[in-house]
């Protein structure tokens, strides 16, 4: 994942979910855990999905809390079933640059 953000940014990071080249079948998923740095959010709670894409919302306060460095990104998917399967993937990182102003607008 090659993404650069600045401390104090506020928007959603968009992730595309696929399995074997096809969009994820949400009816077969119990939960998806998204980790960016030390920030953890889950689908279907804080993360929303639309048209095969997952929207990981970031607030200004959250991005101001990131250190100016590469933030690791990992995703784990818990599939439904009698014996649930959990599959994780590392997506590299997101580069966070330092903001001169630390004021929330």
KESE-342276 format. One record per residue: residue number from 1; chain; z negated, y negated, x negated of N, C-alpha, C, CB in turn. Coordinates in Angstrom, 2 decimals, decimal comma, m for minus. Atoms other than C-alpha are relative to their C-alpha. Glycine has a CB too. Layout:
BEGIN
R	resi	chain	n_Z	n_Y	n_X	ca_Z	ca_Y	ca_X	c_Z	c_Y	c_X	cb_Z	cb_Y	cb_X
R	NUM	A	Z	Y	X	Z	Y	X	Z	Y	X	Z	Y	X
...
END
This chain:
BEGIN
R	resi	chain	n_Z	n_Y	n_X	ca_Z	ca_Y	ca_X	c_Z	c_Y	c_X	cb_Z	cb_Y	cb_X
R	1	A	0,00	1,17	m0,86	0,00	0,00	0,00	0,00	m1,22	m0,90	m1,22	0,00	0,97
R	2	A	m0,11	1,20	0,82	1,07	m3,29	m1,53	m0,20	m1,21	0,89	1,39	m0,05	m0,73
R	3	A	0,32	1,13	m0,85	m0,69	m6,09	0,29	m0,93	m0,92	m0,77	m0,65	0,45	1,33
R	4	A	0,85	0,99	0,65	m2,28	m9,30	m0,95	m0,56	m0,90	1,09	0,79	m0,83	m1,07
R	5	A	0,64	0,91	m0,94	m4,81	m11,29	1,07	m0,90	m0,94	m0,77	m0,80	0,78	1,09
R	6	A	0,92	0,94	0,62	m7,04	m14,26	0,33	m1,33	0,02	0,75	0,59	m1,43	m0,01
R	7	A	1,30	0,14	m0,65	m10,74	m14,55	1,00	0,11	m1,10	1,05	m1,13	m0,32	m1,04
R	8	A	m0,05	0,99	m1,08	m11,13	m16,39	4,32	1,16	0,19	0,96	0,07	m1,36	m0,58
R	9	A	m1,09	m0,30	m0,93	m7,95	m14,98	5,89	m0,56	0,67	1,25	1,07	0,90	m0,67
R	10	A	0,40	m0,67	m1,25	m8,20	m13,80	9,51	1,26	0,44	0,74	m0,87	m0,95	0,89
R	11	A	m1,12	m0,61	m0,72	m5,63	m11,46	11,08	m0,19	1,50	m0,02	1,38	m0,41	m0,62
R	12	A	0,08	m1,46	0,01	m4,97	m7,77	11,59	0,91	0,56	m1,09	0,39	0,59	1,38
R	13	A	m0,83	m0,78	0,92	m3,75	m5,45	8,85	0,64	1,09	0,84	m0,85	0,59	m1,22
R	14	A	m0,74	m0,97	m0,80	m1,07	m3,21	10,34	0,23	1,27	m0,82	1,34	m0,59	0,49
R	15	A	m0,22	m1,31	0,60	m1,04	0,50	9,48	0,93	0,78	0,92	m1,35	0,77	m0,24
R	16	A	m0,86	m0,86	m0,79	1,70	2,89	10,62	m0,48	1,44	m0,17	1,50	m0,14	m0,43
R	17	A	0,50	m1,37	0,05	0,44	6,36	11,53	1,09	1,00	0,31	m1,14	0,17	0,97
R	18	A	m1,00	m1,05	m0,22	2,78	9,32	11,11	m0,55	1,34	m0,48	1,32	m0,34	m0,73
R	19	A	0,29	m1,36	0,45	2,50	13,06	10,73	1,32	0,75	m0,01	m1,07	0,71	0,93
R	20	A	m1,29	m0,67	0,18	5,50	15,00	9,38	1,16	m0,90	0,42	0,03	1,30	0,82
R	21	A	m1,06	0,95	m0,29	7,59	11,84	9,79	0,06	m0,49	1,44	1,28	0,61	m0,34
R	22	A	0,03	0,39	m1,41	6,75	11,45	13,49	m1,24	m0,84	0,28	0,03	1,24	0,93
R	23	A	1,20	0,77	m0,36	4,37	8,91	15,11	m1,12	0,94	0,42	0,32	m1,01	1,14
R	24	A	1,15	m0,81	m0,39	0,85	10,27	15,60	m0,09	0,13	1,52	m1,29	m0,61	m0,56
R	25	A	0,24	m0,25	m1,43	0,22	11,85	19,01	m1,46	m0,31	0,28	0,35	1,50	0,40
R	26	A	1,38	0,46	m0,20	m2,88	9,92	20,10	m0,80	0,92	0,91	0,01	m1,39	0,56
R	27	A	0,73	m0,93	m0,88	m3,74	12,57	22,71	m0,65	1,14	m0,81	0,96	0,57	1,06
R	28	A	0,55	m1,06	0,85	m4,52	14,93	19,80	m1,01	m0,53	m1,02	1,11	0,71	m0,72
R	29	A	0,90	0,64	0,96	m6,77	12,47	17,96	m1,28	m0,42	0,69	0,69	m1,21	m0,66
R	30	A	1,30	0,43	m0,52	m10,47	12,02	18,57	m0,40	m1,35	m0,59	m1,08	1,05	m0,31
R	31	A	0,42	1,22	0,67	m11,05	9,30	16,00	0,79	m0,17	m1,29	m1,52	0,02	m0,29
R	32	A	m0,57	0,32	1,31	m9,47	7,55	13,03	m0,93	m1,00	m0,66	1,47	m0,56	0,12
R	33	A	0,87	0,88	0,78	m11,65	5,98	10,35	0,86	m0,73	m1,02	m1,15	0,81	m0,70
R	34	A	m0,73	0,85	0,94	m10,14	3,08	8,39	m1,04	m0,65	m0,92	0,88	m1,08	0,74
R	35	A	0,90	0,62	0,97	m11,87	1,92	5,20	0,82	m0,94	m0,88	m0,74	1,09	m0,87
R	36	A	m0,60	0,99	0,91	m10,88	m1,27	3,36	m1,16	m0,56	m0,81	0,79	m1,15	0,78
R	37	A	1,15	0,37	0,82	m13,21	m1,89	0,44	m1,24	0,70	0,55	m0,21	m1,55	m0,02
R	38	A	1,22	m0,57	m0,59	m16,68	m1,38	1,94	m0,03	m0,21	1,52	m1,25	m0,62	m0,63
R	39	A	m0,08	0,27	m1,43	m15,54	m2,37	5,44	0,58	1,20	0,73	0,86	m1,26	0,26
R	40	A	m0,40	m1,19	m0,76	m15,29	0,51	7,92	0,18	m0,37	1,47	m1,04	1,14	m0,15
R	41	A	m0,27	0,19	m1,43	m13,70	0,33	11,37	0,70	1,26	0,51	0,88	m1,28	0,27
R	42	A	m0,57	m1,22	m0,57	m12,60	3,09	13,75	0,90	m0,28	1,19	m1,11	0,96	0,40
R	43	A	m0,80	m0,07	m1,23	m9,95	3,79	16,34	m0,64	1,10	0,83	1,55	0,29	m0,30
R	44	A	m0,48	1,06	m0,90	m10,39	3,66	19,31	m0,98	m1,15	0,20	0,32	0,59	1,32
R	45	A	1,01	1,04	m0,21	m13,38	1,32	18,87	0,51	m1,38	m0,42	m1,27	0,33	m0,77
R	46	A	m0,40	1,33	0,45	m12,54	m1,71	16,72	1,49	m0,12	m0,29	m0,78	m0,38	m1,24
R	47	A	m1,42	m0,02	0,34	m9,00	m0,72	15,70	0,80	0,33	1,26	0,31	1,03	m1,15
R	48	A	m0,85	m0,25	m1,16	m6,29	m0,88	18,37	1,32	0,61	m0,44	0,24	m1,30	0,80
R	49	A	m1,29	m0,63	0,30	m2,98	0,99	18,58	1,03	m0,46	1,02	m0,12	1,55	0,01
R	50	A	m1,11	0,38	m0,86	0,39	m0,03	19,97	1,30	0,36	m0,70	m0,04	m1,53	0,35
R	51	A	m1,34	m0,35	0,51	3,88	1,40	19,45	m0,05	0,68	m1,37	0,86	m1,26	m0,09
R	52	A	0,07	m0,75	1,24	2,81	3,77	16,67	m0,64	m0,75	m1,16	1,35	0,43	m0,39
R	53	A	0,64	0,80	1,05	1,01	1,04	14,72	m1,47	m0,21	0,36	0,72	m1,36	m0,18
R	54	A	1,43	0,22	m0,17	m2,72	0,53	14,22	m0,34	m1,36	m0,58	m0,82	1,13	m0,70
R	55	A	0,33	1,38	0,37	m4,19	m2,96	14,03	m1,48	m0,09	m0,37	0,33	m0,97	1,17
R	56	A	1,34	0,08	0,58	m7,26	m3,34	11,79	m0,35	m1,48	m0,10	m0,06	0,71	m1,41
R	57	A	0,27	1,45	m0,02	m8,71	m6,77	12,64	m0,95	m0,43	m1,12	m0,59	m0,40	1,34
R	58	A	0,85	0,60	1,02	m10,21	m8,94	9,92	m0,42	m1,40	0,45	0,73	m0,06	m1,37
R	59	A	0,47	1,35	m0,28	m12,38	m11,99	10,50	m0,12	m0,78	m1,31	m1,37	0,03	0,74
R	60	A	0,20	0,81	1,20	m12,82	m14,89	8,10	m1,26	0,42	m0,74	m0,06	m1,50	0,37
R	61	A	1,26	m0,41	0,62	m16,41	m13,80	7,50	0,17	1,30	m0,79	m1,10	0,16	1,07
R	62	A	m0,21	m1,29	0,69	m15,27	m10,28	6,59	0,80	m0,17	m1,29	0,72	0,98	0,92
R	63	A	m0,82	0,15	1,21	m12,59	m11,38	4,13	m0,71	m0,87	m1,05	1,36	m0,62	0,34
R	64	A	0,80	0,76	0,97	m14,94	m13,95	2,56	m1,01	0,91	m0,70	m0,74	m1,16	0,70
R	65	A	0,92	m0,96	0,60	m17,24	m10,97	1,91	0,64	0,91	m1,02	m0,61	0,83	1,07
R	66	A	m0,69	m0,81	1,00	m14,57	m9,20	m0,16	m0,10	m0,67	m1,37	1,48	0,23	0,40
R	67	A	m0,07	0,52	1,36	m14,78	m9,59	m3,93	1,46	m0,24	m0,34	m0,67	0,99	m1,02
R	68	A	m1,36	0,27	0,47	m11,73	m11,06	m5,61	0,40	1,12	m0,96	0,09	m1,40	m0,70
R	69	A	m0,36	m1,19	0,77	m10,37	m7,71	m6,77	0,84	0,91	0,90	m1,28	0,76	m0,52
R	70	A	m0,71	m1,01	m0,78	m8,42	m4,68	m5,63	m1,00	0,72	0,89	0,76	1,01	m0,93
R	71	A	0,85	m0,70	m0,95	m10,00	m3,18	m2,49	0,68	1,32	0,37	m0,27	m0,88	1,29
R	72	A	m0,57	m1,31	m0,32	m9,44	0,56	m1,99	0,18	0,14	1,51	m0,92	1,14	m0,53
R	73	A	m0,29	m0,26	m1,41	m7,94	1,72	1,31	0,09	1,51	0,20	1,32	m0,71	0,46
R	74	A	m0,05	m1,42	m0,37	m8,58	5,15	2,84	m0,03	0,13	1,51	m1,17	0,79	m0,64
R	75	A	m0,02	m0,30	m1,43	m7,94	6,62	6,26	m0,33	1,48	0,18	1,38	m0,35	0,64
R	76	A	0,29	m1,39	m0,36	m9,42	9,78	7,78	0,24	0,17	1,49	m1,47	0,40	m0,39
R	77	A	m0,34	m0,29	m1,40	m8,13	11,29	11,02	m0,74	1,24	0,44	1,54	0,17	0,18
R	78	A	0,68	m1,16	m0,59	m10,25	13,58	13,18	0,80	0,42	1,23	m1,50	m0,32	0,37
R	79	A	m0,80	m0,53	m1,09	m8,06	15,72	15,42	m0,91	0,75	0,98	1,11	0,94	m0,53
R	80	A	0,79	m0,71	m1,00	m9,41	17,19	18,68	0,23	1,50	m0,15	0,36	m0,47	1,42
R	81	A	m0,11	m1,45	0,04	m10,03	20,91	18,99	m1,36	0,65	0,00	0,79	0,45	m1,23
R	82	A	1,25	m0,75	0,00	m12,67	23,61	19,25	m0,69	m0,13	m1,36	0,24	1,49	0,35
R	83	A	0,48	0,25	1,36	m13,05	23,31	15,48	0,83	m1,15	m0,55	0,11	1,29	m0,91
R	84	A	m0,81	1,16	0,38	m11,89	19,77	14,73	0,43	0,03	m1,47	m0,77	m1,28	0,27
R	85	A	m0,54	0,13	1,35	m9,73	19,18	11,68	m0,08	m1,47	m0,38	1,48	0,54	m0,08
R	86	A	0,05	1,36	0,52	m10,31	16,06	9,56	0,87	m0,07	m1,24	m1,46	m0,45	m0,31
R	87	A	m0,91	0,16	1,13	m7,58	14,90	7,19	m0,10	m1,44	m0,50	1,48	0,35	0,42
R	88	A	0,10	1,32	0,59	m7,94	12,00	4,78	1,16	m0,30	m0,92	m1,29	m0,14	m0,76
R	89	A	m1,06	0,44	0,90	m5,46	9,96	2,79	m0,43	m1,32	m0,64	1,36	m0,15	0,76
R	90	A	0,25	1,24	0,71	m5,83	7,27	0,16	1,30	m0,79	m0,03	m0,54	0,26	m1,45
R	91	A	m1,21	0,83	m0,04	m3,40	4,36	0,50	0,04	m1,02	m1,13	0,08	m0,71	1,33
R	92	A	0,00	0,94	1,12	m4,06	2,67	m2,81	m0,96	m1,13	0,26	1,40	m0,55	m0,24
R	93	A	0,91	1,12	m0,17	m5,45	m0,81	m2,42	0,66	m1,25	0,51	m0,66	m0,29	m1,27
R	94	A	m0,41	1,34	m0,43	m5,24	m4,35	m1,13	m0,58	m0,98	m1,00	m0,47	m0,32	1,47
R	95	A	0,42	1,00	0,98	m5,41	m7,19	m3,63	m0,59	m1,19	0,73	1,18	m0,43	m0,92
R	96	A	0,66	1,17	m0,60	m7,89	m9,90	m2,61	m0,08	m1,10	m1,06	m1,43	0,37	0,54
R	97	A	0,08	1,13	0,91	m7,55	m13,30	m4,23	m1,14	m0,93	0,42	1,34	m0,78	m0,04
R	98	A	1,15	0,90	m0,21	m10,37	m15,81	m4,57	0,42	m1,25	0,75	m0,64	m0,39	m1,36
R	99	A	m0,22	1,27	m0,71	m10,57	m18,72	m2,13	m0,91	m1,05	m0,62	m0,28	0,14	1,53
R	100	A	0,81	1,09	0,54	m11,76	m22,04	m3,52	m1,05	m0,41	1,02	0,87	m1,20	m0,39
R	101	A	0,92	0,36	m1,09	m13,31	m22,95	m0,15	m0,56	1,26	0,61	0,71	m0,87	1,09
R	102	A	0,66	m1,15	m0,64	m15,82	m20,51	1,31	m0,47	m0,37	1,41	m1,20	0,48	m0,85
R	103	A	0,37	0,49	m1,32	m16,05	m22,40	4,63	0,84	0,70	1,06	0,17	m1,54	0,09
R	104	A	m0,71	m0,59	m1,12	m15,15	m20,64	7,89	0,58	m1,13	0,84	m0,93	0,92	0,85
R	105	A	m0,67	1,05	m0,79	m12,61	m22,76	9,76	m0,07	0,30	1,48	1,47	m0,14	m0,43
END
